[in-house]
Amino acid sequence: MAQGGNWSRLEVEACVADYLAMLTLELNGQRYSKTEHANGLMQKLDGRNRQAIEFKHCNVSAVMLGLGYPYINGYKPRGNYQAMLLDVVEAQVQLRPDLQDAALAAVLRPATTVASAAAGDASVWVSMPKPSRVREAPATYAPRFSPARRDYLAQEARNRSLGRAGELFVLELEARRLHAAGKKSLGERVEHVAATQGDGLGFDVLSFEEDGRERLIEVKTTSFGELTPFYVSRNELARSKADAERYQLYRVFGFRDRPRLFAVPGAIDGSCHLEAATYLARVGG
């Protein structure tokens, strides 16, 4: 079969099974070799090279995010996958209680504050991921009632110890930035307002620009990859609009392994695609 030909169901099933095995190992903190897995797959598939396999794995990452799972580090999600891939992933996920257990344990695992040395490492900063070449209009919600769908990413977002550890990491990062710029007095005024004043302000850390202007920072932390979606409250969105010139969202990712982050400046809906995830319901008007 030519490298660009359509994937058969057997090929897709083999690729998905291999991906889920690697993801389970990764979530459990166990080492594995992507090269060994790819070489094993090439022997099973009909003329597929490693590039084709990795591209398909990136497609699987996109499906896993859609189902509420984390994805494998290094296989950045790629959309526009065939409908058969979604069907195969849903079917196999249902047969992997070990994967479900590993995902649940990973998102609920308590987190501790990162060593101060990490906050002083300039390499923790990366560029904000680029948007897709063509920005599509938000699609109308199309329900897919699947037992394979989970809320693991939502559960991680509610992991208070992880959120607090990420905020403390940013707190130190900001203090170090200002100290390095010769603004020691401003560095000493950086405040973890989510802890000192409460979490209703719409941001977590009060910091400063080098000229003394305030920087309002909302921190979103994940243990997973940089393209893992995150949850934004209505209050946070409103604050980012009201104080767009001062507001920055810091997306901290890979927190347990090697924490890195990028900044999303200004109004959140100016840089991020927003999808309604939940509703507040009241009975009786």
C-alpha positions in Angstrom: 0.0 0.0 0.0 1.2 3.5 -0.8 2.2 5.7 2.1 -0.6 8.2 1.3 -3.3 5.6 0.8 -6.4 5.2 3.0 -5.8 3.4 6.3 -7.6 0.1 6.7 -9.5 -0.6 9.9 -7.0 -3.2 10.9 -4.2 -0.7 10.5 -6.1 1.9 12.5 -6.8 -0.6 15.3 -3.2 -1.5 15.6 -2.1 2.1 15.7 -4.7 3.0 18.3 -3.8 0.0 20.5 -0.2 0.9 20.4 -1.0 4.6 21.3 -3.2 3.6 24.2 -0.5 1.3 25.6 2.1 4.1 25.5 -0.3 6.6 27.1 -1.1 4.2 29.9 2.7 3.8 30.6 3.2 7.6 30.5 0.4 8.3 32.9 1.8 5.7 35.3 5.2 7.4 35.1 6.8 4.3 33.4 9.5 4.6 30.8 9.0 3.4 27.2 10.6 4.0 23.8 8.6 5.7 21.1 11.1 4.4 18.6 10.7 0.8 19.6 6.9 1.1 19.5 7.1 2.7 16.0 9.4 0.0 14.7 7.0 -2.7 16.0 4.1 -1.0 14.3 6.0 -0.7 10.9 6.3 -4.5 10.9 2.6 -4.9 11.4 1.3 -2.3 8.9 1.2 -2.4 5.1 4.2 -0.2 4.1 3.6 2.6 6.5 6.8 4.5 7.5 7.5 6.2 10.8 6.3 9.6 9.7 2.9 8.2 8.7 2.6 6.4 12.0 3.5 9.5 14.0 1.0 11.6 12.0 -1.7 9.1 12.9 -0.7 9.2 16.5 -1.1 12.9 16.5 -4.6 12.3 15.1 -5.3 10.0 18.0 -4.1 12.7 20.4 -6.8 15.0 19.0 -9.4 12.3 19.5 -8.3 11.7 23.1 -8.6 15.4 24.0 -12.1 15.4 22.5 -13.0 12.5 24.8 -11.6 14.3 27.9 -8.3 12.4 28.2 -4.8 13.8 28.2 -2.6 13.0 25.2 0.9 11.6 24.8 3.7 14.1 25.3 5.3 14.7 21.9 2.4 13.8 19.7 0.7 17.2 19.3 -3.0 16.9 18.5 -3.9 17.1 14.8 -7.5 17.4 13.7 -9.2 16.4 10.4 -9.0 12.7 11.2 -11.2 10.1 9.6 -14.5 9.1 11.3 -13.3 5.5 11.6 -10.5 6.7 13.9 -13.0 8.1 16.4 -15.0 4.9 16.4 -11.9 2.8 16.9 -10.6 4.9 19.8 -14.0 5.0 21.5 -14.2 1.2 21.3 -10.7 0.5 22.5 -10.8 3.0 25.4 -13.8 1.2 26.8 -11.8 -2.0 26.9 -8.9 -0.4 28.8 -9.8 -0.1 32.5 -6.0 0.2 33.2 -5.9 3.4 31.1 -8.9 4.8 32.8 -7.4 4.1 36.2 -4.1 5.6 35.2 -5.8 8.8 33.9 -7.9 9.2 37.0 -4.9 8.7 39.3 -2.8 11.2 37.2 -5.4 14.0 37.4 -6.1 13.6 41.1 -2.5 13.2 42.2 -1.5 15.9 44.7 1.2 18.4 43.5 4.0 20.1 45.4 5.7 23.4 44.8 8.4 23.2 42.1 12.0 23.8 43.3 13.0 27.4 43.2 15.7 26.7 40.7 13.1 25.9 38.0 11.5 29.3 38.5 14.8 30.9 37.8 15.4 29.1 34.5 14.7 31.3 31.5 14.0 28.3 29.4 10.7 27.7 31.2 9.2 30.3 28.8 7.9 29.3 25.4 6.0 31.1 22.7 2.2 30.9 22.7 1.1 28.1 20.3 0.2 29.6 16.9 -3.4 29.4 15.9 -4.4 27.3 12.9 -3.7 28.8 9.5 -7.4 29.3 8.9 -9.4 30.4 11.9 -12.8 28.6 11.6 -16.0 29.9 13.0 -17.1 28.0 16.2 -19.0 24.9 15.2 -22.5 24.4 16.5 -22.5 21.9 19.3 -23.2 18.4 18.0 -23.8 15.9 20.8 -22.1 12.6 20.7 -23.4 10.4 23.5 -20.5 8.1 24.0 -19.6 6.0 27.1 -16.0 6.6 26.2 -16.2 10.3 27.0 -14.7 11.2 30.4 -14.1 14.4 32.4 -10.4 13.8 33.3 -9.3 17.2 32.1 -12.1 18.9 34.1 -11.1 16.9 37.2 -7.5 18.0 36.8 -8.7 21.6 36.6 -10.4 21.1 40.0 -7.2 19.7 41.5 -6.6 22.4 44.1 -3.1 21.3 45.1 -2.0 21.4 41.4 -3.6 24.8 40.9 -2.0 26.3 44.0 1.4 24.8 43.2 1.2 26.4 39.7 0.3 29.8 41.3 3.2 29.6 43.7 5.5 28.8 40.8 4.4 31.9 38.9 4.6 34.0 42.1 8.3 33.2 42.4 8.9 33.5 38.7 7.5 37.1 38.8 9.5 38.0 41.8 12.7 36.8 40.2 11.9 38.6 36.9 11.6 41.9 38.7 14.6 41.3 40.9 16.7 40.5 37.8 15.5 43.8 36.2 16.8 45.7 39.2 13.2 46.3 40.6 13.7 44.6 44.0 11.0 46.7 45.7 8.4 45.8 43.1 9.5 42.1 43.3 8.8 42.2 47.0 5.3 43.5 46.3 4.2 40.6 44.1 1.2 39.1 45.8 -0.7 35.8 45.6 -4.1 37.5 45.7 -6.0 34.3 45.3 -4.7 33.3 48.7 -4.6 36.7 50.5 -7.8 38.2 49.1 -9.8 35.3 47.7 -10.4 33.8 44.3 -13.2 36.1 43.1 -11.0 38.8 41.6 -10.7 37.1 38.3 -6.9 36.6 38.6 -4.5 34.9 40.9 -1.3 36.9 41.1 -0.7 40.6 41.3 2.6 41.5 39.7 4.1 44.5 38.0 5.8 45.8 34.9 9.2 47.2 35.3 7.8 50.8 35.1 5.4 50.0 38.1 2.2 49.3 36.2 0.2 46.4 37.5 0.2 43.1 35.8 -2.9 40.9 36.6 -2.1 37.2 36.1 -4.5 34.3 35.9 -2.6 31.0 36.2 -3.8 27.8 34.6 -1.7 24.7 35.3 -1.7 21.2 33.8 0.6 18.3 34.1 0.1 17.5 30.5 1.0 19.1 27.1 0.8 22.7 26.0 -2.2 22.1 23.8 -4.3 20.6 26.6 -7.5 22.8 26.8 -8.2 24.6 30.0 -11.3 26.0 31.8 -12.0 29.7 32.1 -14.7 31.1 34.4 -17.2 33.8 33.4 -15.5 36.0 36.0 -12.0 35.5 34.6 -13.2 36.2 31.1 -14.9 39.4 32.2 -11.8 40.6 34.1 -9.6 39.9 31.1 -11.9 42.2 29.0 -12.3 44.9 31.6 -8.5 45.1 32.2 -7.2 43.9 28.9 -4.1 46.1 29.0 -3.0 44.8 32.4 -4.3 41.2 32.1 -2.2 38.1 31.3 -3.1 34.4 31.5 -0.1 32.2 32.2 -0.6 28.7 30.9 1.8 26.4 32.9 2.1 22.9 31.4 4.2 19.8 31.9 4.2 20.8 35.6 5.2 17.5 37.2 8.0 16.7 34.8 9.5 19.9 33.4 7.3 23.0 34.0 7.1 25.5 31.2 4.7 28.2 30.4 3.5 30.8 27.8 1.5 34.0 28.3 -1.8 34.9 26.7 -2.1 38.7 27.0 -5.3 40.7 27.0 -8.8 39.6 26.6 -8.9 35.8 26.7 -11.5 35.5 23.9 -9.1 37.5 21.7 -6.6 34.6 21.6 -8.5 31.5 22.5 -11.5 29.6 21.1 -14.1 29.4 23.8 -16.7 26.7 24.0 -19.6 26.5 26.4 -18.8 23.5 28.7 -21.4 23.7 31.5 -24.4 25.8 32.4 -25.6 27.1 35.7 -29.3 26.0 36.0 -32.0 27.4 38.1 -35.5 26.0 38.6 -38.4 28.3 38.7 -37.0 31.5 37.1 
